[in-house]
Amino acid sequence: MPTDDPWARKARGLLRAELKRRDIGYQQLAERLVAMGVKETPASIANKISRGKFTAAFLIQALESIGCSKVDLGDPIRG
C-alpha cells in the first residue's frame, strides 16, 4: 500500500521520473544493481517503489546504477 507521507511520495516520484527519463524498467534496474553487487529483483524493486518505502542507500544505489549523478528536487514540500 502506498504511503501518504509527502516525503516518501516525493522520493518515489523522483526515482520513477529518473527511470522514465532514461527509459529504464525494473528488470533493467535490477540487472544494473546486481552488476554493482546489490541483490534486487524486479519484483522487490516494484514493491519498494510502489510503497514509497526504501532507504536512502537504495535510492543512491538505484540512481548511480542508471547513471544519474544530479537530481533536481524542485520545490521543497511544505507541511
C-alpha positions, 0 to 999 in steps of 0.5 A: 500500500502506498504511503501518504507521507509527502516525503516518501511520495516525493522520493518515489516520484523522483526515482520513477521520473529518473527511470522514465527519463532514461527509459529504464524498467525494473528488470533493467534496474535490477540487472544494473544493481546486481552488476554493482553487487546489490541483490534486487529483483524486479519484483522487490524493486516494484514493491519498494517503489510502489510503497514509497518505502526504501532507504536512502542507500537504495535510492543512491544505489538505484540512481548511480546504477542508471547513471544519474549523478544530479537530481533536481528536487524542485520545490521543497514540500511544505507541511 
